[in-house]
């Protein structure tokens, strides 16, 4: 992306974002990328980097493990691999092993499912592969501490075996010698030590000529002399030769290993970049979490559609101070290209301007931004900015000539892919003349189809924005009663500067205020007053609208609660229906069991009875009922006309009818909750609760 002027990144505080990102990087590779953070203009690059950051942010927020534990800075080691005859030491080879192990874990982590779930992160290893041979080569030669293994070569194994034996011989010889000298009282408290790589005894200085051997030195106090006894000189010489052979063999093995690894130098360099890239994405994800960054939609055209956008640096500052950050929502597109923001000083105009510019640069750099996810960002190839003496900006254009020089560059180079920001357009000159030039500049930028934001106090620009297609007004809200800015952007109407209101509220002499008013053009004053009143009315309307929305939400909540109550009632009714159906089924089972018992009794009676035809008739009547419902109904009517129901206790000999089939019988026996009733020729056992006490009405003969 092209920036004008060169300090545009500093003016929009993009350099501070890069510093925050740099602090979260662990590897030198990632820190270098953060320091030289690129602003892309290709949609595929932007979307890929945003997706990678978003995916890593999800991993962090869900506490999912990703294997990039090692912070590796292997530039020196990788460079040595490309130099013929170079040798990597044990600790350097350990670093190479960590790189290979880390890459192995990354490739193992990306199974088929994760490659589909995290395509952005998987893209980083798309152009490389895992080579197991590198770890095998290292494991053959060095152990976990970087020491060359005995098995690295037969020669090394033999040398170390001889070293082990010679050291054992030397230790035994020294033990005998020390025991002897101790008995003679020649040794100091130290007894023995090492000097110049050789084992020596520590004797009192006055005994140094008594103990035969080589004098290697004395203590600082000159009271102790360090002597290599002549009995161990030959063993020490042999040991020294073996150690020299060991060093030469280790050097040869490491040099050979370095040469074999040099074949994989390009692959190792790629792995180093991959690990650094994941560290960089990790840093971007951490920054995204810190600023509550989201993954917005990127569109390949000139467009700015921000929903609930916050300035990330202001958000972090307010977070520490416990303050709320007011979000901004605005849209700049083909129909509304230029936004003219007006309102009182210190009301948030420049903050709004810088918020839009900074977020645009961050998105095109692959960084998540503090907006609602429904926000849309176009792609711009050029960002131009002109900010004067405002709010701790390091860059300042102090004269009107330099201001016009910048505007000349704007008008000559702006195009449909330009995003521009001008703070206090036309300032630094006579208001009438400066305002006229400001109109011309706005017209030209609109003609070039550039998209941008302008802040101003000029009334003529507010009027122009109201009547010119493609240019719209915006105002920063202001609480006139408390003289406090609200830092909220209202789109569609210009804002008042509240010049006289502020003067009145702070208690300035009314005579001076009236004098100032008399010097102002009457139409100008009336227009500013109208803007003032309109803005306050708009604020009151917004308050009412918020109250209405609150009531609507409460109404919706009550509606949902009522629906839940109705659903519960319906469920209860369904449960009751099922219970009733189950009860009917239970009654049917009782009836069938009773029928089975009756049939068994009939079979027994048939076997015993001489009147078999009568028993068969009763059985037929029981099994083959025709028009059952009609029969029952008819029988009900007959019984109702002949018998009347009575209240009282059942007694033996009482006349009763059955509730479920309306048969009439006589109680023969009572057995607790059961009763034996004679119905026709057969006695039956019936539940007492299924019987109704009756007596015959007068005028009817008893039915058989």
C-alpha positions as CSV (number, residue, x, y, z in Angstrom):
1,X,0.0,0.0,0.0
2,X,1.2,3.5,-0.8
3,X,1.1,6.0,2.1
4,X,1.1,9.8,1.8
5,X,2.9,11.4,3.5
6,X,5.7,8.9,4.6
7,X,4.7,9.5,8.2
8,X,1.1,8.5,7.6
9,X,1.6,5.2,9.6
10,X,2.9,7.3,12.6
11,X,0.1,9.8,12.3
12,X,-2.5,7.0,12.3
13,X,-0.5,5.3,15.2
14,X,0.0,2.2,13.1
15,X,3.6,2.1,14.5
16,X,2.2,1.7,18.0
17,X,0.2,-1.4,16.9
18,X,3.4,-2.8,15.4
19,X,5.1,-2.3,18.7
20,X,2.4,-4.1,20.6
21,X,2.6,-7.0,18.1
22,X,6.4,-7.0,18.4
23,X,6.2,-7.4,22.2
24,X,4.1,-10.6,21.8
25,X,6.5,-12.3,19.4
26,X,9.1,-14.7,20.9
27,X,11.3,-15.6,17.9
28,X,13.6,-13.3,16.0
29,X,11.8,-14.4,12.8
30,X,8.4,-13.2,14.1
31,X,9.9,-10.0,15.6
32,X,11.4,-9.1,12.2
33,X,8.0,-9.7,10.5
34,X,6.3,-7.5,13.1
35,X,8.8,-4.7,12.7
36,X,8.3,-4.7,8.9
37,X,4.6,-5.5,8.9
38,X,3.3,-5.4,5.4
39,X,0.0,-3.8,4.3
40,X,-1.3,-6.0,1.5
41,X,-3.5,-4.9,-1.4
42,X,-4.4,-8.4,-2.7
43,X,-7.6,-10.0,-1.3
44,X,-6.2,-13.5,-1.2
45,X,-3.3,-12.5,1.0
46,X,-5.4,-10.4,3.3
47,X,-8.1,-13.1,3.8
48,X,-5.5,-15.8,4.3
49,X,-3.7,-13.9,7.0
50,X,-6.9,-12.9,8.7
51,X,-8.1,-16.5,8.6
52,X,-4.9,-17.7,10.1
53,X,-5.1,-15.2,13.0
54,X,-8.7,-16.0,13.6
55,X,-8.1,-19.7,13.7
56,X,-5.2,-19.4,16.2
57,X,-7.3,-17.0,18.3
58,X,-10.0,-19.8,18.5
59,X,-7.3,-22.3,19.6
60,X,-6.2,-19.9,22.4
61,X,-9.7,-19.0,23.5
62,X,-10.7,-22.7,23.6
63,X,-7.5,-23.7,25.4
64,X,-6.6,-26.1,22.6
65,X,-2.9,-27.2,22.3
66,X,-0.9,-26.3,19.2
67,X,2.7,-27.6,19.1
68,X,4.9,-24.5,18.7
69,X,6.5,-24.7,22.1
70,X,10.1,-24.1,21.0
71,X,11.4,-20.5,20.5
72,X,14.2,-21.1,18.0
73,X,16.6,-18.6,16.6
74,X,18.8,-20.8,14.3
75,X,20.0,-18.3,11.8
76,X,23.6,-18.9,12.7
77,X,23.4,-22.7,12.7
78,X,21.5,-22.8,9.4
79,X,24.1,-20.5,7.8
80,X,26.9,-22.8,9.0
81,X,25.2,-25.7,7.3
82,X,25.7,-24.0,4.0
83,X,29.5,-23.5,4.5
84,X,31.7,-26.3,3.3
85,X,33.9,-27.8,6.1
86,X,31.9,-26.2,8.9
87,X,31.1,-28.1,12.0
88,X,28.1,-27.8,14.4
89,X,28.8,-28.4,18.1
90,X,26.6,-30.5,20.4
91,X,24.4,-27.7,21.7
92,X,23.8,-26.5,18.1
93,X,22.8,-29.9,17.0
94,X,20.4,-30.1,19.9
95,X,18.8,-26.9,18.6
96,X,18.5,-28.5,15.1
97,X,16.9,-31.6,16.8
98,X,14.3,-29.4,18.6
99,X,13.4,-27.8,15.2
100,X,13.0,-31.3,13.6
101,X,11.0,-32.5,16.7
102,X,8.8,-29.4,16.6
103,X,8.0,-29.9,12.9
104,X,7.2,-33.5,13.5
105,X,4.7,-32.6,16.1
106,X,3.1,-29.9,13.9
107,X,2.7,-32.4,11.0
108,X,1.3,-35.0,13.4
109,X,-1.1,-32.4,14.8
110,X,-2.5,-31.7,11.4
111,X,-4.5,-34.9,10.8
112,X,-7.2,-35.0,8.1
113,X,-9.9,-33.5,10.4
114,X,-7.7,-30.6,11.6
115,X,-6.6,-29.7,8.1
116,X,-10.2,-29.2,7.2
117,X,-11.1,-27.4,10.4
118,X,-8.0,-25.0,10.2
119,X,-7.3,-24.5,6.5
120,X,-5.5,-21.2,7.2
121,X,-3.0,-22.6,9.6
122,X,-2.6,-25.7,7.5
123,X,-1.6,-23.5,4.5
124,X,1.7,-22.6,6.3
125,X,3.0,-26.1,5.9
126,X,1.5,-26.7,2.5
127,X,4.7,-26.1,0.5
128,X,7.0,-28.3,2.8
129,X,7.2,-31.8,4.1
130,X,8.5,-33.8,7.0
131,X,11.8,-35.7,6.6
132,X,12.3,-38.4,9.3
133,X,16.0,-39.0,8.1
134,X,17.1,-35.8,9.9
135,X,16.1,-37.0,13.3
136,X,17.5,-40.4,12.6
137,X,20.9,-38.9,11.7
138,X,21.0,-36.9,14.9
139,X,19.8,-39.8,17.1
140,X,22.5,-42.0,15.7
141,X,25.3,-39.6,16.9
142,X,24.2,-37.4,19.9
143,X,22.2,-38.1,23.0
144,X,19.7,-35.7,24.7
145,X,22.5,-33.5,26.2
146,X,24.3,-33.1,22.9
147,X,27.1,-35.5,23.8
148,X,28.4,-37.8,21.0
149,X,27.4,-41.4,21.8
150,X,29.9,-44.2,22.2
151,X,28.2,-46.0,19.4
152,X,28.7,-43.1,16.9
153,X,31.8,-45.0,15.6
154,X,33.8,-48.2,16.5
155,X,36.9,-46.1,17.0
156,X,35.2,-43.8,19.5
157,X,33.8,-46.8,21.4
158,X,37.3,-48.4,21.7
159,X,38.9,-45.1,22.7
160,X,36.4,-44.5,25.5
161,X,36.7,-48.1,26.7
162,X,40.5,-47.6,27.0
163,X,39.9,-44.3,28.8
164,X,37.6,-46.0,31.3
165,X,40.3,-48.6,32.0
166,X,43.1,-46.1,32.3
167,X,41.1,-43.8,34.6
168,X,40.4,-46.8,36.8
169,X,44.1,-47.7,37.0
170,X,45.0,-44.0,37.7
171,X,42.3,-43.9,40.5
172,X,43.6,-47.0,42.2
173,X,47.3,-45.8,41.9
174,X,46.3,-42.4,43.4
175,X,44.3,-44.1,46.2
176,X,47.4,-46.1,47.2
177,X,49.7,-43.1,47.0
178,X,47.3,-40.8,49.0
179,X,47.0,-43.4,51.7
180,X,50.8,-43.7,52.0
181,X,51.4,-39.9,52.0
182,X,48.6,-39.3,54.6
183,X,50.3,-41.7,57.0
184,X,53.5,-39.7,56.6
185,X,51.5,-36.4,57.2
186,X,52.6,-34.8,53.9
187,X,49.1,-34.0,52.5
188,X,47.1,-30.9,53.2
189,X,43.3,-31.0,53.8
190,X,42.8,-30.8,50.0
191,X,44.8,-34.0,49.5
192,X,44.4,-34.0,45.6
193,X,43.4,-31.8,42.7
194,X,43.6,-31.3,39.0
195,X,46.1,-28.9,37.3
196,X,46.7,-28.4,33.6
197,X,44.4,-31.4,33.0
198,X,46.5,-33.7,35.1
199,X,45.8,-35.3,38.5
200,X,48.1,-34.0,41.3
201,X,48.5,-34.3,45.1
202,X,48.4,-31.3,47.4
203,X,51.4,-31.5,49.9
204,X,52.7,-29.0,52.4
205,X,55.3,-26.7,50.8
206,X,58.1,-27.9,53.1
207,X,57.5,-31.5,51.8
208,X,57.6,-30.6,48.1
209,X,61.1,-31.9,47.6
210,X,60.3,-35.1,49.6
211,X,57.6,-36.2,47.2
212,X,59.2,-37.1,43.9
213,X,57.4,-35.9,40.8
214,X,56.6,-32.8,38.7
215,X,55.7,-29.6,40.4
216,X,52.7,-28.0,38.7
217,X,52.2,-25.0,40.9
218,X,51.6,-23.6,44.4
219,X,48.7,-22.0,46.3
220,X,48.4,-18.2,46.7
221,X,49.6,-18.5,50.2
222,X,52.6,-20.6,49.1
223,X,51.8,-23.1,51.9
224,X,50.6,-25.8,49.5
225,X,52.4,-27.3,46.5
226,X,50.7,-29.3,43.7
227,X,52.8,-32.3,42.6
228,X,52.2,-34.9,40.0
229,X,53.8,-38.1,41.6
230,X,56.3,-39.9,39.4
231,X,54.4,-43.2,40.0
232,X,51.4,-41.7,38.0
233,X,53.2,-39.7,35.3
234,X,53.1,-42.5,32.7
235,X,49.4,-43.2,33.4
236,X,48.6,-39.5,33.1
237,X,50.5,-39.4,29.8
238,X,48.6,-42.3,28.4
239,X,45.3,-40.8,29.6
240,X,46.1,-37.5,28.0
241,X,46.9,-39.2,24.7
242,X,43.6,-41.1,24.8
243,X,41.6,-37.9,25.6
244,X,43.3,-36.2,22.6
245,X,42.3,-39.1,20.4
246,X,38.7,-38.9,21.8
247,X,38.5,-35.2,20.9
248,X,39.8,-35.8,17.4
249,X,37.3,-38.6,16.8
250,X,34.4,-36.5,18.2
251,X,35.4,-33.6,16.0
252,X,35.5,-35.9,12.9
253,X,32.1,-37.4,13.7
254,X,30.5,-34.0,14.3
255,X,32.0,-32.7,11.1
256,X,30.8,-35.7,9.1
257,X,27.3,-35.3,10.7
258,X,27.3,-31.6,9.8
259,X,28.2,-32.4,6.2
260,X,25.4,-35.0,6.0
261,X,22.9,-32.5,7.5
262,X,24.0,-29.8,5.0
263,X,22.1,-31.8,2.3
264,X,18.9,-30.8,4.1
265,X,19.9,-27.2,4.7
266,X,17.2,-25.7,2.4
267,X,14.5,-27.9,4.1
268,X,15.7,-27.0,7.6
269,X,15.6,-23.3,6.6
270,X,12.0,-23.8,5.5
271,X,11.2,-25.5,8.7
272,X,12.7,-22.6,10.6
273,X,10.5,-20.2,8.7
274,X,7.4,-22.3,9.4
275,X,8.1,-22.3,13.1
276,X,8.7,-18.6,13.0
277,X,5.5,-18.0,11.0
278,X,3.4,-19.9,13.6
279,X,5.0,-17.8,16.3
280,X,4.0,-14.7,14.3
281,X,0.4,-15.8,13.9
282,X,0.4,-16.7,17.6
283,X,1.4,-13.1,18.4
284,X,-1.3,-11.7,16.1
285,X,-3.9,-13.9,17.8
286,X,-2.8,-12.7,21.3
287,X,-3.1,-9.1,20.1
288,X,-6.5,-9.8,18.7
289,X,-7.7,-11.2,22.0
290,X,-6.2,-8.2,23.9
291,X,-8.2,-5.7,21.8
292,X,-11.3,-7.8,21.4
293,X,-10.5,-8.2,17.7
294,X,-12.9,-9.9,15.3
295,X,-12.7,-11.4,11.8
296,X,-14.6,-9.0,9.4
297,X,-15.6,-9.6,5.8
298,X,-13.2,-8.4,3.2
299,X,-14.5,-7.2,-0.2
300,X,-12.4,-6.5,-3.3
301,X,-13.6,-2.9,-3.9
302,X,-13.5,0.5,-2.3
303,X,-15.8,0.3,0.7
304,X,-15.9,1.0,4.4
305,X,-18.7,-0.4,6.5
306,X,-18.0,-0.3,10.2
307,X,-20.3,-1.6,12.9
308,X,-19.5,-0.9,16.5
309,X,-15.9,-0.1,15.7
310,X,-13.4,1.0,18.4
311,X,-10.0,2.6,18.3
312,X,-7.8,-0.3,19.6
313,X,-5.3,1.9,21.4
314,X,-8.0,4.0,23.0
315,X,-9.8,0.7,24.0
316,X,-6.7,-0.6,25.8
317,X,-6.2,2.8,27.5
318,X,-9.8,3.0,28.7
319,X,-9.6,-0.7,29.8
320,X,-6.8,0.2,32.2
321,X,-8.7,3.3,33.4
322,X,-12.0,1.5,33.8
323,X,-13.7,3.7,31.2
324,X,-16.1,2.8,28.4
325,X,-15.0,3.2,24.8
326,X,-17.7,4.6,22.5
327,X,-18.0,2.6,19.3
328,X,-18.6,4.2,15.9
329,X,-20.8,2.9,13.1
330,X,-20.5,4.4,9.6
331,X,-20.6,3.4,5.9
332,X,-18.7,4.9,3.0
333,X,-19.4,3.4,-0.5
334,X,-20.2,4.4,-4.1
335,X,-23.3,6.5,-3.1
336,X,-21.7,8.1,0.0
337,X,-18.0,8.5,-0.6
338,X,-17.1,11.5,1.6
339,X,-18.1,12.1,5.2
340,X,-17.9,15.6,6.6
341,X,-17.8,15.5,10.4
342,X,-18.5,18.7,12.4
343,X,-19.1,19.4,16.0
344,X,-17.4,21.0,19.1
345,X,-13.7,20.8,19.8
346,X,-12.5,17.7,21.8
347,X,-15.7,16.0,20.7
348,X,-14.1,13.0,19.1
349,X,-13.8,14.1,15.4
350,X,-10.2,13.3,15.0
351,X,-10.5,10.1,17.0
352,X,-13.2,8.9,14.6
353,X,-11.1,9.8,11.6
354,X,-8.0,8.0,13.0
355,X,-10.1,4.9,14.0
356,X,-11.3,4.4,10.5
357,X,-7.8,4.8,9.0
358,X,-6.0,2.6,11.6
359,X,-8.5,-0.2,11.4
360,X,-8.2,-0.2,7.6
361,X,-4.4,-0.5,7.7
362,X,-4.7,-3.3,10.4
363,X,-7.1,-5.3,8.3
364,X,-5.0,-5.1,5.2
365,X,-2.1,-6.3,7.4
366,X,-3.9,-9.4,8.4
367,X,-4.7,-8.2,12.0
368,X,-8.1,-8.7,13.7
369,X,-9.8,-5.5,14.6
370,X,-12.3,-4.4,17.4
371,X,-15.5,-4.3,15.3
372,X,-18.7,-6.3,15.0
373,X,-18.1,-9.4,12.8
374,X,-20.7,-8.1,10.3
375,X,-18.4,-5.2,9.4
376,X,-17.1,-5.0,5.9
377,X,-13.7,-3.7,4.7
378,X,-12.8,-2.9,1.1
379,X,-9.3,-2.9,-0.2
380,X,-7.5,0.4,-0.9
381,X,-4.1,0.8,-2.6
382,X,-3.4,4.2,-1.3
383,X,-4.0,6.0,2.1
384,X,-3.5,9.8,2.3
385,X,-3.7,11.7,5.5
386,X,-3.4,15.3,6.6
387,X,-3.7,16.0,10.3
388,X,-2.8,19.3,11.9
389,X,-2.0,20.2,15.5
390,X,-4.2,17.6,17.2
391,X,-4.0,15.0,20.0
392,X,-0.4,14.1,20.4
393,X,0.4,13.5,16.8
394,X,4.1,13.7,16.0
395,X,3.6,15.1,12.5
396,X,2.3,18.6,12.1
397,X,1.9,20.9,9.1
398,X,1.9,24.4,10.6
399,X,1.3,26.8,7.7
400,X,-1.4,27.2,5.2
401,X,1.1,26.9,2.3
402,X,2.1,23.4,3.5
403,X,-1.6,22.6,3.9
404,X,-2.3,23.6,0.3
405,X,0.8,21.6,-0.9
406,X,-0.6,18.5,0.7
407,X,-4.0,19.2,-0.8
408,X,-2.3,19.5,-4.2
409,X,-0.9,16.0,-3.8
410,X,-4.3,14.7,-2.7
411,X,-6.1,16.1,-5.8
412,X,-3.4,15.0,-8.3
413,X,-2.9,11.4,-7.1
414,X,-6.3,10.4,-5.6
415,X,-8.3,7.8,-7.4
416,X,-11.1,5.2,-6.8
417,X,-8.8,3.1,-4.7
418,X,-7.7,6.0,-2.4
419,X,-8.8,6.3,1.2
420,X,-8.1,9.8,2.5
421,X,-8.4,11.7,5.8
422,X,-8.2,15.5,6.3
423,X,-8.5,17.0,9.7
424,X,-9.7,20.7,9.8
425,X,-10.0,21.1,6.0
426,X,-9.3,24.7,5.0
427,X,-7.9,25.8,8.4
428,X,-4.9,28.2,8.6
429,X,-6.3,30.9,6.4
430,X,-9.1,33.5,6.2
431,X,-12.4,31.5,6.9
432,X,-14.2,32.8,3.8
433,X,-11.2,32.1,1.5
434,X,-10.2,28.9,3.2
435,X,-13.8,27.7,3.1
436,X,-14.0,28.4,-0.6
437,X,-10.8,26.4,-1.3
438,X,-12.1,23.6,0.9
439,X,-15.2,23.3,-1.3
440,X,-13.1,23.1,-4.4
441,X,-10.9,20.4,-2.8
442,X,-13.9,18.3,-1.7
443,X,-15.5,18.6,-5.2
444,X,-12.3,17.4,-6.9
445,X,-11.8,14.5,-4.5
446,X,-15.4,13.5,-5.1
447,X,-14.9,13.7,-8.8
448,X,-11.9,11.4,-8.5
449,X,-14.2,8.9,-6.7
450,X,-11.9,8.8,-3.7
451,X,-13.3,7.7,-0.3
452,X,-12.5,9.6,2.8
453,X,-13.4,11.6,6.0
454,X,-13.0,15.3,6.5
455,X,-13.4,17.2,9.8
456,X,-14.4,20.9,9.8
457,X,-16.0,23.8,11.6
458,X,-16.8,25.6,8.3
459,X,-20.5,26.2,7.8
460,X,-20.2,26.4,4.0
461,X,-18.8,22.8,4.0
462,X,-21.8,21.6,6.1
463,X,-24.2,23.2,3.6
464,X,-22.2,21.8,0.7
465,X,-22.3,18.3,2.1
466,X,-26.1,18.6,2.6
467,X,-26.7,19.3,-1.1
468,X,-23.9,17.5,-3.0
469,X,-24.4,13.9,-4.1
470,X,-21.8,11.5,-2.7
471,X,-21.0,13.8,0.3
472,X,-22.8,13.5,3.6
473,X,-22.8,15.2,6.9
474,X,-21.9,13.7,10.3
475,X,-21.9,15.3,13.8
476,X,-20.3,14.4,17.1
477,X,-22.9,14.4,19.8
478,X,-22.6,16.9,22.6
479,X,-24.5,17.2,26.0
480,X,-25.3,21.0,26.0
481,X,-26.6,20.9,29.6
482,X,-23.5,19.4,31.1
483,X,-21.1,20.8,28.5
484,X,-19.7,17.3,27.9
485,X,-18.8,15.6,24.6
486,X,-20.5,12.2,24.1
487,X,-18.0,10.9,21.5
488,X,-20.8,9.5,19.4
489,X,-21.1,10.0,15.7
490,X,-24.5,10.8,14.2
491,X,-24.7,10.4,10.5
492,X,-26.9,12.6,8.2
493,X,-26.9,15.9,10.0
494,X,-24.2,18.5,10.6
495,X,-23.1,19.5,14.1
496,X,-23.0,22.8,15.9
497,X,-19.7,24.2,17.3
498,X,-21.6,25.2,20.5
499,X,-19.5,28.4,20.6
500,X,-21.9,30.6,22.5
501,X,-23.5,27.8,24.5
502,X,-20.1,26.9,26.0
503,X,-19.4,30.5,26.7
504,X,-22.7,30.9,28.5
505,X,-22.3,27.7,30.5
506,X,-18.8,28.6,31.8
507,X,-20.1,32.0,33.0
508,X,-18.5,34.4,30.5
509,X,-19.8,37.9,30.8
510,X,-23.1,38.1,29.0
511,X,-22.2,41.6,27.6
512,X,-19.1,40.1,25.9
513,X,-21.2,37.2,24.5
514,X,-23.8,39.6,23.1
515,X,-21.1,41.7,21.6
516,X,-19.6,38.6,19.9
517,X,-23.0,37.7,18.6
518,X,-23.5,41.1,17.1
519,X,-20.3,40.7,15.1
520,X,-21.4,37.5,13.6
521,X,-23.5,37.3,10.4
522,X,-27.1,37.0,11.4
523,X,-27.8,34.1,9.0
524,X,-24.6,32.4,10.2
525,X,-25.7,32.7,13.8
526,X,-29.3,31.5,13.0
527,X,-28.0,28.5,11.2
528,X,-25.6,27.5,14.0
529,X,-28.4,27.9,16.5
530,X,-30.7,25.8,14.3
531,X,-28.1,23.1,14.2
532,X,-27.7,23.3,17.9
533,X,-31.5,22.9,18.5
534,X,-31.8,20.1,15.9
535,X,-29.0,18.1,17.5
536,X,-30.5,18.4,21.0
537,X,-33.9,17.3,19.6
538,X,-32.2,14.4,17.9
539,X,-30.7,13.3,21.2
540,X,-34.0,13.5,22.9
541,X,-35.6,11.4,20.1
542,X,-32.8,8.8,20.5
543,X,-33.5,8.6,24.3
544,X,-37.2,8.0,23.5
545,X,-36.2,5.4,20.9
546,X,-34.0,3.6,23.4
547,X,-36.9,3.6,25.9
548,X,-39.2,2.2,23.2
549,X,-36.7,-0.5,22.3
550,X,-36.4,-1.4,25.9
551,X,-40.2,-1.7,26.2
552,X,-40.3,-3.8,23.0
553,X,-37.6,-6.1,24.3
554,X,-39.6,-6.5,27.6
555,X,-42.8,-7.2,25.5
556,X,-40.9,-9.8,23.5
557,X,-39.6,-11.4,26.7
558,X,-43.1,-11.6,28.2
559,X,-44.4,-13.0,24.9
560,X,-41.7,-15.7,25.0
561,X,-42.5,-16.4,28.7
562,X,-46.2,-16.8,27.8
563,X,-45.3,-19.2,25.0
564,X,-43.3,-21.2,27.4
565,X,-46.2,-21.4,29.8
566,X,-48.6,-22.4,27.0
567,X,-46.1,-25.1,25.9
568,X,-45.9,-26.4,29.4
569,X,-49.7,-26.5,29.7
570,X,-50.0,-28.4,26.4
571,X,-47.4,-30.9,27.6
572,X,-49.3,-31.4,30.8
573,X,-52.5,-32.0,28.9
574,X,-50.7,-34.6,26.7
575,X,-49.4,-36.3,29.8
576,X,-52.9,-36.4,31.3
577,X,-54.3,-37.9,28.1
578,X,-51.6,-40.6,28.1
579,X,-52.4,-41.4,31.7
580,X,-56.1,-41.7,30.9
581,X,-55.3,-44.0,28.0
582,X,-53.1,-46.1,30.2
583,X,-55.9,-46.3,32.8
584,X,-58.3,-47.5,30.1
585,X,-55.7,-50.1,29.0
586,X,-55.4,-51.3,32.7
587,X,-59.2,-51.6,32.9
588,X,-59.2,-53.6,29.7
589,X,-56.6,-56.0,31.2
590,X,-58.7,-56.5,34.3
591,X,-61.7,-57.3,32.1
592,X,-59.8,-59.8,30.1
593,X,-58.4,-61.5,33.2
594,X,-62.0,-61.7,34.6
595,X,-63.2,-63.1,31.3
596,X,-60.5,-65.8,31.4
597,X,-61.5,-66.7,35.0
598,X,-65.2,-66.9,34.0
599,X,-64.5,-69.2,31.1
600,X,-62.4,-71.5,33.2
601,X,-65.2,-71.7,35.7
602,X,-67.7,-72.4,32.9
603,X,-65.6,-75.3,31.6
604,X,-65.5,-76.7,35.1
605,X,-69.3,-76.3,35.5
606,X,-69.8,-77.9,32.1
607,X,-67.9,-80.9,33.2
608,X,-69.9,-81.2,36.4
609,X,-73.4,-80.0,35.3
610,X,-76.0,-82.2,33.9
611,X,-77.6,-79.3,32.1
612,X,-74.7,-78.9,29.7
613,X,-76.9,-77.0,27.1
614,X,-77.6,-74.2,29.7
615,X,-73.9,-73.8,30.4
616,X,-73.1,-73.6,26.7
617,X,-75.8,-71.0,26.3
618,X,-74.2,-68.8,29.0
619,X,-70.8,-69.3,27.5
620,X,-72.1,-68.3,24.1
621,X,-73.7,-65.2,25.5
622,X,-70.4,-64.3,27.2
623,X,-68.2,-64.8,24.1
624,X,-70.4,-63.8,21.2
625,X,-71.9,-60.4,22.0
626,X,-73.7,-58.8,19.1
627,X,-74.3,-55.1,19.0
628,X,-72.7,-54.8,22.4
629,X,-73.0,-51.1,22.8
630,X,-76.7,-51.1,21.8
631,X,-77.3,-54.1,24.1
632,X,-75.6,-52.4,27.0
633,X,-77.6,-49.2,26.4
634,X,-80.9,-51.2,26.2
635,X,-80.0,-53.1,29.4
636,X,-79.2,-49.8,31.1
637,X,-82.7,-48.5,30.3
638,X,-84.3,-51.7,31.4
639,X,-82.4,-51.7,34.7
640,X,-83.1,-48.0,35.3
641,X,-86.9,-48.6,34.7
642,X,-87.0,-51.6,37.1
643,X,-84.4,-50.9,39.8
644,X,-83.3,-47.9,41.8
645,X,-79.8,-47.4,43.3
646,X,-79.4,-47.3,47.1
647,X,-76.8,-46.0,49.5
648,X,-75.5,-48.2,52.3
649,X,-73.2,-51.1,53.1
650,X,-73.2,-54.4,51.2
651,X,-74.7,-57.3,53.1
652,X,-75.1,-61.0,52.3
653,X,-78.3,-61.5,50.4
654,X,-78.4,-57.9,49.1
655,X,-79.3,-57.3,45.4
656,X,-76.5,-55.6,43.4
657,X,-75.7,-54.6,39.8
658,X,-72.2,-54.6,38.2
659,X,-70.9,-51.2,37.0
660,X,-69.1,-52.4,33.9
661,X,-71.6,-54.8,32.3
662,X,-74.9,-54.0,34.2
663,X,-75.6,-57.6,35.2
664,X,-77.8,-58.1,38.3
665,X,-77.0,-60.6,41.0
666,X,-77.2,-61.5,44.7
667,X,-74.4,-61.3,47.3
668,X,-73.5,-64.7,48.6
669,X,-70.3,-63.9,50.5
670,X,-68.1,-60.9,51.5
671,X,-64.3,-61.4,51.5
672,X,-62.7,-58.0,52.4
673,X,-62.6,-56.0,49.2
674,X,-64.0,-58.9,47.2
675,X,-67.6,-60.2,47.1
676,X,-69.0,-63.5,45.8
677,X,-72.0,-62.7,43.7
678,X,-74.5,-65.2,42.1
679,X,-75.3,-64.1,38.6
680,X,-77.7,-66.4,36.8
681,X,-76.5,-69.9,37.7
682,X,-72.8,-69.0,38.3
683,X,-71.1,-67.5,41.4
684,X,-68.5,-64.8,40.5
685,X,-65.9,-63.1,42.6
686,X,-66.1,-59.3,42.0
687,X,-64.4,-56.2,43.4
688,X,-66.7,-54.4,45.9
689,X,-66.0,-51.1,44.2
690,X,-67.5,-52.5,41.0
691,X,-70.9,-53.2,42.7
692,X,-73.9,-50.9,43.2
693,X,-76.6,-51.7,45.8
694,X,-80.1,-51.7,44.2
695,X,-83.7,-52.6,45.0
696,X,-86.7,-53.3,42.8
697,X,-89.1,-50.5,42.1
698,X,-92.7,-51.0,43.1
699,X,-95.0,-52.4,40.3
700,X,-92.3,-54.7,38.8
701,X,-91.7,-58.4,39.2
702,X,-88.2,-59.6,39.9
703,X,-86.3,-60.5,36.8
704,X,-84.9,-64.0,36.6
